[in-house]
Amino acid sequence: MRVSVLASGSTGNTSLIETPQHKVLMDAGLSGKKIASLLADVEVDIKEIDMVFLSHDHSDHSKGLGVLMRRYPQIAAFSNSGTWSYLTESQKIGQIPVEQINVIEPGQTKTFGDLDVTAFATSHDAAEPQYYVFTSGGKRMAFLTDTGYVSSKVKDVISDADAYMMEFNYDDMMLRNGPYSWNLKQRILSDVGHLSNEDAAMALLDVVSSKTKRIYMAHRSQHNNTAKLAYDAAKQILINGDAPLPSDVQLIMTDADKPTNLEQI
């Protein structure tokens, strides 16, 4: 299994998971043209994508999905029934080809040849948010952003993974002292908002293991965080703390419009 976080941030999110049998997108929160360009940067043709797994309906995760489904009929798109109901009724991403809609509910694991995908519910102010663990060739990668907190149930699902993409959305003091309205600050700080740097690192402390080789630090706010603050928080809590991580673990910063290397997990 090879993975690249193609783009991550408030302007749009999408990642690539590649196995010998599949090329899969996790979210499609940019234009179809931009997603194709990001894939080309890691030498993958968008016509090779055969599945997309959608986390929730917010536009920075979903806005390109309708275009991809209409333009590339080979794509099977997956999310839960609550998210599909909202997207089809609102037509937020346009007319969606019914034959390409597939359902995976929280708590379900589905197998697609050499790839197993497990969905789990998260806490965010969307219709029915969920994220996924992708397993192939004995390796597991867990994706988790856009959640106000990480429950013990979620920790059970994502524990002991070989790699994580985890939300490091904001620095607490930058958010509190920043330009956002108090209502928006309260939303971000709430149980249906986002994870702070410290929240993310503390959640990881409970789930990482000696198997964990990569932690992709994702969904960083442009206004309420910096790469250095996120990295320093993760290092302080994980690397210098009691996390049972191998000495060669990598903390990888993701970018809003530049993909990480397509690397084997």
Short mmCIF file of the C-alpha atoms (twelve columns), coordinates in Angstrom:
data_MODEL
# 
_entry.id   MODEL 
# 
loop_
_atom_site.group_PDB 
_atom_site.id 
_atom_site.type_symbol 
_atom_site.label_atom_id 
_atom_site.label_alt_id 
_atom_site.label_comp_id 
_atom_site.label_asym_id 
_atom_site.label_seq_id 
_atom_site.Cartn_x 
_atom_site.Cartn_y 
_atom_site.Cartn_z 
_atom_site.pdbx_PDB_model_num 
ATOM 1   C CA . MET A 1   0.000   0.000  0.000   1 
ATOM 2   C CA . ARG A 2   1.330   3.417  -1.023  1 
ATOM 3   C CA . VAL A 3   -0.058  6.729  0.229   1 
ATOM 4   C CA . SER A 4   0.213   10.403 -0.649  1 
ATOM 5   C CA . VAL A 5   -1.636  13.218 1.106   1 
ATOM 6   C CA . LEU A 6   -2.281  15.228 -2.035  1 
ATOM 7   C CA . ALA A 7   -3.695  18.329 -0.312  1 
ATOM 8   C CA . SER A 8   -4.811  19.098 3.210   1 
ATOM 9   C CA . GLY A 9   -6.171  22.288 4.718   1 
ATOM 10  C CA . SER A 10  -9.221  24.525 4.892   1 
ATOM 11  C CA . THR A 11  -9.054  25.147 1.119   1 
ATOM 12  C CA . GLY A 12  -9.422  21.483 0.195   1 
ATOM 13  C CA . ASN A 13  -8.556  17.921 1.152   1 
ATOM 14  C CA . THR A 14  -7.782  14.773 -0.798  1 
ATOM 15  C CA . SER A 15  -5.392  11.820 -0.415  1 
ATOM 16  C CA . LEU A 16  -4.366  8.865  -2.570  1 
ATOM 17  C CA . ILE A 17  -4.241  5.254  -1.374  1 
ATOM 18  C CA . GLU A 18  -2.744  2.828  -3.888  1 
ATOM 19  C CA . THR A 19  -2.646  -0.967 -3.783  1 
ATOM 20  C CA . PRO A 20  -1.728  -3.420 -6.562  1 
ATOM 21  C CA . GLN A 21  -5.442  -3.667 -7.422  1 
ATOM 22  C CA . HIS A 22  -6.807  -0.187 -6.628  1 
ATOM 23  C CA . LYS A 23  -6.167  3.533  -6.757  1 
ATOM 24  C CA . VAL A 24  -8.417  5.236  -4.222  1 
ATOM 25  C CA . LEU A 25  -9.089  8.823  -3.210  1 
ATOM 26  C CA . MET A 26  -9.885  9.705  0.378   1 
ATOM 27  C CA . ASP A 27  -12.099 12.819 -0.030  1 
ATOM 28  C CA . ALA A 28  -12.348 15.086 -3.069  1 
ATOM 29  C CA . GLY A 29  -12.402 18.632 -1.731  1 
ATOM 30  C CA . LEU A 30  -10.835 20.442 -4.686  1 
ATOM 31  C CA . SER A 31  -11.820 20.973 -8.306  1 
ATOM 32  C CA . GLY A 32  -11.547 18.005 -10.630 1 
ATOM 33  C CA . LYS A 33  -8.816  19.829 -12.547 1 
ATOM 34  C CA . LYS A 34  -6.780  20.444 -9.385  1 
ATOM 35  C CA . ILE A 35  -7.145  16.844 -8.216  1 
ATOM 36  C CA . ALA A 36  -5.973  15.614 -11.623 1 
ATOM 37  C CA . SER A 37  -2.966  17.953 -11.393 1 
ATOM 38  C CA . LEU A 38  -2.049  16.775 -7.884  1 
ATOM 39  C CA . LEU A 39  -2.294  13.144 -8.980  1 
ATOM 40  C CA . ALA A 40  -0.063  13.892 -11.958 1 
ATOM 41  C CA . ASP A 41  2.495   15.326 -9.533  1 
ATOM 42  C CA . VAL A 42  2.836   11.825 -8.040  1 
ATOM 43  C CA . GLU A 43  2.688   10.217 -11.504 1 
ATOM 44  C CA . VAL A 44  -0.858  8.851  -11.278 1 
ATOM 45  C CA . ASP A 45  -3.438  9.375  -14.031 1 
ATOM 46  C CA . ILE A 46  -6.836  10.404 -12.681 1 
ATOM 47  C CA . LYS A 47  -8.404  7.913  -15.117 1 
ATOM 48  C CA . GLU A 48  -6.872  5.147  -12.980 1 
ATOM 49  C CA . ILE A 49  -8.880  6.144  -9.881  1 
ATOM 50  C CA . ASP A 50  -11.551 3.531  -9.264  1 
ATOM 51  C CA . MET A 51  -12.935 4.466  -5.817  1 
ATOM 52  C CA . VAL A 52  -13.484 7.561  -3.678  1 
ATOM 53  C CA . PHE A 53  -14.296 7.451  0.035   1 
ATOM 54  C CA . LEU A 54  -15.989 10.587 1.324   1 
ATOM 55  C CA . SER A 55  -15.711 11.612 4.962   1 
ATOM 56  C CA . HIS A 56  -18.470 14.235 5.115   1 
ATOM 57  C CA . ASP A 57  -20.382 16.831 3.141   1 
ATOM 58  C CA . HIS A 58  -18.370 20.001 3.880   1 
ATOM 59  C CA . SER A 59  -17.131 21.548 0.657   1 
ATOM 60  C CA . ASP A 60  -13.425 21.340 1.498   1 
ATOM 61  C CA . HIS A 61  -13.871 17.562 1.434   1 
ATOM 62  C CA . SER A 62  -16.637 17.035 -1.119  1 
ATOM 63  C CA . LYS A 63  -16.799 19.810 -3.719  1 
ATOM 64  C CA . GLY A 64  -14.958 17.899 -6.457  1 
ATOM 65  C CA . LEU A 65  -16.771 14.600 -5.997  1 
ATOM 66  C CA . GLY A 66  -19.746 15.284 -8.266  1 
ATOM 67  C CA . VAL A 67  -17.489 16.345 -11.125 1 
ATOM 68  C CA . LEU A 68  -15.304 13.248 -10.736 1 
ATOM 69  C CA . MET A 69  -18.306 10.920 -10.669 1 
ATOM 70  C CA . ARG A 70  -19.868 12.489 -13.757 1 
ATOM 71  C CA . ARG A 71  -16.617 12.658 -15.720 1 
ATOM 72  C CA . TYR A 72  -15.202 9.245  -14.784 1 
ATOM 73  C CA . PRO A 73  -17.945 6.599  -14.734 1 
ATOM 74  C CA . GLN A 74  -15.503 3.923  -13.505 1 
ATOM 75  C CA . ILE A 75  -15.383 5.618  -10.089 1 
ATOM 76  C CA . ALA A 76  -17.386 3.985  -7.314  1 
ATOM 77  C CA . ALA A 77  -18.036 6.545  -4.568  1 
ATOM 78  C CA . PHE A 78  -18.585 5.512  -0.949  1 
ATOM 79  C CA . SER A 79  -20.025 7.269  2.079   1 
ATOM 80  C CA . ASN A 80  -22.776 6.634  4.590   1 
ATOM 81  C CA . SER A 81  -26.499 6.995  3.967   1 
ATOM 82  C CA . GLY A 82  -26.793 10.236 5.963   1 
ATOM 83  C CA . THR A 83  -24.127 11.967 3.892   1 
ATOM 84  C CA . TRP A 84  -25.580 10.726 0.596   1 
ATOM 85  C CA . SER A 85  -29.081 11.831 1.604   1 
ATOM 86  C CA . TYR A 86  -27.857 15.328 2.394   1 
ATOM 87  C CA . LEU A 87  -25.797 15.641 -0.797  1 
ATOM 88  C CA . THR A 88  -28.536 14.344 -3.097  1 
ATOM 89  C CA . GLU A 89  -31.303 16.442 -1.527  1 
ATOM 90  C CA . SER A 90  -29.229 19.632 -1.423  1 
ATOM 91  C CA . GLN A 91  -27.567 19.000 -4.810  1 
ATOM 92  C CA . LYS A 92  -24.565 20.661 -3.214  1 
ATOM 93  C CA . ILE A 93  -22.206 18.879 -5.617  1 
ATOM 94  C CA . GLY A 94  -24.669 18.752 -8.505  1 
ATOM 95  C CA . GLN A 95  -26.487 15.758 -9.942  1 
ATOM 96  C CA . ILE A 96  -24.829 12.555 -8.723  1 
ATOM 97  C CA . PRO A 97  -24.988 9.422  -10.913 1 
ATOM 98  C CA . VAL A 98  -27.055 7.002  -8.831  1 
ATOM 99  C CA . GLU A 99  -25.276 3.941  -10.221 1 
ATOM 100 C CA . GLN A 100 -21.964 5.182  -8.763  1 
ATOM 101 C CA . ILE A 101 -23.312 5.738  -5.235  1 
ATOM 102 C CA . ASN A 102 -22.278 3.091  -2.692  1 
ATOM 103 C CA . VAL A 103 -22.958 2.965  1.041   1 
ATOM 104 C CA . ILE A 104 -20.602 2.107  3.873   1 
ATOM 105 C CA . GLU A 105 -21.958 2.820  7.334   1 
ATOM 106 C CA . PRO A 106 -20.037 3.567  10.546  1 
ATOM 107 C CA . GLY A 107 -18.799 0.319  12.073  1 
ATOM 108 C CA . GLN A 108 -18.745 -1.553 8.770   1 
ATOM 109 C CA . THR A 109 -15.710 -3.098 7.104   1 
ATOM 110 C CA . LYS A 110 -15.859 -3.807 3.385   1 
ATOM 111 C CA . THR A 111 -13.365 -5.798 1.327   1 
ATOM 112 C CA . PHE A 112 -12.362 -4.879 -2.224  1 
ATOM 113 C CA . GLY A 113 -9.883  -7.501 -3.379  1 
ATOM 114 C CA . ASP A 114 -6.597  -6.608 -1.670  1 
ATOM 115 C CA . LEU A 115 -8.072  -3.675 0.285   1 
ATOM 116 C CA . ASP A 116 -10.177 -3.642 3.461   1 
ATOM 117 C CA . VAL A 117 -11.886 -0.383 4.456   1 
ATOM 118 C CA . THR A 118 -13.343 0.213  7.924   1 
ATOM 119 C CA . ALA A 119 -15.601 3.227  8.551   1 
ATOM 120 C CA . PHE A 120 -16.018 4.881  11.944  1 
ATOM 121 C CA . ALA A 121 -18.132 7.816  13.119  1 
ATOM 122 C CA . THR A 122 -16.562 11.120 14.159  1 
ATOM 123 C CA . SER A 123 -17.842 14.236 15.954  1 
ATOM 124 C CA . HIS A 124 -18.213 17.172 13.570  1 
ATOM 125 C CA . ASP A 125 -20.982 19.565 12.538  1 
ATOM 126 C CA . ALA A 126 -21.800 17.781 9.294   1 
ATOM 127 C CA . ALA A 127 -24.677 15.514 8.255   1 
ATOM 128 C CA . GLU A 128 -23.053 12.217 9.324   1 
ATOM 129 C CA . PRO A 129 -19.255 12.477 9.431   1 
ATOM 130 C CA . GLN A 130 -17.073 9.386  9.347   1 
ATOM 131 C CA . TYR A 131 -13.479 8.467  8.592   1 
ATOM 132 C CA . TYR A 132 -11.694 5.307  7.546   1 
ATOM 133 C CA . VAL A 133 -8.934  2.807  8.203   1 
ATOM 134 C CA . PHE A 134 -7.422  1.318  5.027   1 
ATOM 135 C CA . THR A 135 -5.748  -2.100 5.322   1 
ATOM 136 C CA . SER A 136 -3.751  -3.903 2.637   1 
ATOM 137 C CA . GLY A 137 -0.830  -6.304 2.609   1 
ATOM 138 C CA . GLY A 138 -0.827  -6.512 6.394   1 
ATOM 139 C CA . LYS A 139 -0.437  -2.709 6.762   1 
ATOM 140 C CA . ARG A 140 -2.973  -0.269 8.205   1 
ATOM 141 C CA . MET A 141 -3.392  3.461  7.676   1 
ATOM 142 C CA . ALA A 142 -5.921  5.491  9.673   1 
ATOM 143 C CA . PHE A 143 -7.320  8.824  8.493   1 
ATOM 144 C CA . LEU A 144 -8.851  11.194 11.049  1 
ATOM 145 C CA . THR A 145 -9.532  14.905 10.675  1 
ATOM 146 C CA . ASP A 146 -12.578 17.122 11.260  1 
ATOM 147 C CA . THR A 147 -13.570 15.930 14.710  1 
ATOM 148 C CA . GLY A 148 -14.006 17.862 17.931  1 
ATOM 149 C CA . TYR A 149 -12.634 15.044 20.054  1 
ATOM 150 C CA . VAL A 150 -11.385 11.473 19.741  1 
ATOM 151 C CA . SER A 151 -13.586 9.032  21.641  1 
ATOM 152 C CA . SER A 152 -12.389 5.818  23.222  1 
ATOM 153 C CA . LYS A 153 -14.412 3.949  20.584  1 
ATOM 154 C CA . VAL A 154 -12.532 5.706  17.782  1 
ATOM 155 C CA . LYS A 155 -9.219  5.037  19.522  1 
ATOM 156 C CA . ASP A 156 -10.050 1.325  19.597  1 
ATOM 157 C CA . VAL A 157 -10.645 1.345  15.825  1 
ATOM 158 C CA . ILE A 158 -7.508  3.285  14.856  1 
ATOM 159 C CA . SER A 159 -5.039  1.893  17.393  1 
ATOM 160 C CA . ASP A 160 -1.812  0.155  16.354  1 
ATOM 161 C CA . ALA A 161 -1.764  1.474  12.786  1 
ATOM 162 C CA . ASP A 162 1.375   1.626  10.667  1 
ATOM 163 C CA . ALA A 163 0.574   5.199  9.638   1 
ATOM 164 C CA . TYR A 164 -1.818  7.972  10.575  1 
ATOM 165 C CA . MET A 165 -3.167  11.083 8.957   1 
ATOM 166 C CA . MET A 166 -4.241  13.156 11.957  1 
ATOM 167 C CA . GLU A 167 -5.754  16.604 12.207  1 
ATOM 168 C CA . PHE A 168 -3.521  19.260 13.770  1 
ATOM 169 C CA . ASN A 169 -5.923  22.115 13.079  1 
ATOM 170 C CA . TYR A 170 -5.133  24.948 15.470  1 
ATOM 171 C CA . ASP A 171 -2.927  26.298 18.194  1 
ATOM 172 C CA . ASP A 172 -5.160  27.167 21.127  1 
ATOM 173 C CA . MET A 173 -3.677  30.612 21.826  1 
ATOM 174 C CA . MET A 174 -3.526  31.593 18.154  1 
ATOM 175 C CA . LEU A 175 -7.201  30.699 17.756  1 
ATOM 176 C CA . ARG A 176 -8.320  32.516 20.914  1 
ATOM 177 C CA . ASN A 177 -6.319  35.651 20.045  1 
ATOM 178 C CA . GLY A 178 -6.973  35.494 16.308  1 
ATOM 179 C CA . PRO A 179 -9.304  37.338 13.905  1 
ATOM 180 C CA . TYR A 180 -12.250 34.911 13.897  1 
ATOM 181 C CA . SER A 181 -15.590 35.876 15.430  1 
ATOM 182 C CA . TRP A 182 -16.275 34.477 18.883  1 
ATOM 183 C CA . ASN A 183 -19.081 32.317 17.483  1 
ATOM 184 C CA . LEU A 184 -16.690 30.725 14.976  1 
ATOM 185 C CA . LYS A 185 -14.043 30.264 17.660  1 
ATOM 186 C CA . GLN A 186 -16.592 28.506 19.863  1 
ATOM 187 C CA . ARG A 187 -17.574 26.237 16.970  1 
ATOM 188 C CA . ILE A 188 -13.936 25.232 16.336  1 
ATOM 189 C CA . LEU A 189 -13.277 24.669 20.050  1 
ATOM 190 C CA . SER A 190 -16.454 22.627 20.549  1 
ATOM 191 C CA . ASP A 191 -16.977 18.855 20.541  1 
ATOM 192 C CA . VAL A 192 -18.194 19.126 16.935  1 
ATOM 193 C CA . GLY A 193 -15.311 21.313 15.780  1 
ATOM 194 C CA . HIS A 194 -11.649 20.498 15.198  1 
ATOM 195 C CA . LEU A 195 -8.618  19.131 17.038  1 
ATOM 196 C CA . SER A 196 -5.942  21.407 18.451  1 
ATOM 197 C CA . ASN A 197 -2.271  20.491 18.177  1 
ATOM 198 C CA . GLU A 198 -2.272  19.242 21.765  1 
ATOM 199 C CA . ASP A 199 -5.566  17.337 21.360  1 
ATOM 200 C CA . ALA A 200 -4.205  15.535 18.301  1 
ATOM 201 C CA . ALA A 201 -0.898  14.619 19.910  1 
ATOM 202 C CA . MET A 202 -2.579  13.404 23.105  1 
ATOM 203 C CA . ALA A 203 -4.993  11.226 21.089  1 
ATOM 204 C CA . LEU A 204 -2.079  9.760  19.148  1 
ATOM 205 C CA . LEU A 205 -0.271  9.040  22.396  1 
ATOM 206 C CA . ASP A 206 -3.070  6.568  23.195  1 
ATOM 207 C CA . VAL A 207 -3.054  4.738  19.844  1 
ATOM 208 C CA . VAL A 208 0.428   4.663  18.304  1 
ATOM 209 C CA . SER A 209 2.682   1.641  18.717  1 
ATOM 210 C CA . SER A 210 6.104   0.350  17.790  1 
ATOM 211 C CA . LYS A 211 4.598   -0.419 14.330  1 
ATOM 212 C CA . THR A 212 3.830   3.241  13.638  1 
ATOM 213 C CA . LYS A 213 6.337   4.643  11.140  1 
ATOM 214 C CA . ARG A 214 4.581   7.730  9.734   1 
ATOM 215 C CA . ILE A 215 2.318   10.437 11.153  1 
ATOM 216 C CA . TYR A 216 0.963   12.859 8.563   1 
ATOM 217 C CA . MET A 217 0.043   16.140 10.274  1 
ATOM 218 C CA . ALA A 218 -2.995  17.413 8.414   1 
ATOM 219 C CA . HIS A 219 -5.764  20.010 8.058   1 
ATOM 220 C CA . ARG A 220 -3.672  22.818 9.548   1 
ATOM 221 C CA . SER A 221 -5.484  26.158 9.771   1 
ATOM 222 C CA . GLN A 222 -3.943  28.962 7.727   1 
ATOM 223 C CA . HIS A 223 -5.018  31.543 10.309  1 
ATOM 224 C CA . ASN A 224 -4.762  29.723 13.622  1 
ATOM 225 C CA . ASN A 225 -1.675  27.540 13.368  1 
ATOM 226 C CA . THR A 226 1.827   27.231 11.978  1 
ATOM 227 C CA . ALA A 227 3.829   24.216 10.877  1 
ATOM 228 C CA . LYS A 228 6.361   24.865 13.640  1 
ATOM 229 C CA . LEU A 229 3.745   25.061 16.408  1 
ATOM 230 C CA . ALA A 230 2.114   21.818 15.216  1 
ATOM 231 C CA . TYR A 231 5.444   20.010 14.890  1 
ATOM 232 C CA . ASP A 232 6.712   21.226 18.266  1 
ATOM 233 C CA . ALA A 233 3.524   20.086 20.013  1 
ATOM 234 C CA . ALA A 234 3.699   16.652 18.400  1 
ATOM 235 C CA . LYS A 235 7.380   16.264 19.188  1 
ATOM 236 C CA . GLN A 236 6.989   17.367 22.792  1 
ATOM 237 C CA . ILE A 237 4.095   15.019 23.516  1 
ATOM 238 C CA . LEU A 238 5.006   12.051 21.311  1 
ATOM 239 C CA . ILE A 239 8.730   11.976 20.667  1 
ATOM 240 C CA . ASN A 240 9.822   13.326 24.033  1 
ATOM 241 C CA . GLY A 241 6.971   11.684 25.901  1 
ATOM 242 C CA . ASP A 242 6.030   8.110  26.610  1 
ATOM 243 C CA . ALA A 243 4.743   7.094  23.177  1 
ATOM 244 C CA . PRO A 244 5.934   3.585  22.216  1 
ATOM 245 C CA . LEU A 245 7.165   4.801  18.839  1 
ATOM 246 C CA . PRO A 246 10.153  3.467  16.899  1 
ATOM 247 C CA . SER A 247 13.210  5.700  16.747  1 
ATOM 248 C CA . ASP A 248 12.764  6.229  12.995  1 
ATOM 249 C CA . VAL A 249 9.138   7.455  13.162  1 
ATOM 250 C CA . GLN A 250 8.482   10.331 10.751  1 
ATOM 251 C CA . LEU A 251 6.347   13.382 11.506  1 
ATOM 252 C CA . ILE A 252 5.318   14.573 8.042   1 
ATOM 253 C CA . MET A 253 3.822   18.008 7.475   1 
ATOM 254 C CA . THR A 254 1.139   18.140 4.784   1 
ATOM 255 C CA . ASP A 255 0.402   21.105 2.542   1 
ATOM 256 C CA . ALA A 256 -2.701  22.778 1.157   1 
ATOM 257 C CA . ASP A 257 -1.627  22.477 -2.489  1 
ATOM 258 C CA . LYS A 258 1.460   20.276 -2.652  1 
ATOM 259 C CA . PRO A 259 1.377   16.472 -2.312  1 
ATOM 260 C CA . THR A 260 3.568   14.466 -0.013  1 
ATOM 261 C CA . ASN A 261 5.723   11.813 -1.660  1 
ATOM 262 C CA . LEU A 262 3.871   8.681  -2.729  1 
ATOM 263 C CA . GLU A 263 5.464   6.259  -0.275  1 
ATOM 264 C CA . GLN A 264 4.935   2.692  0.792   1 
ATOM 265 C CA . ILE A 265 3.343   2.181  4.178   1 
# 
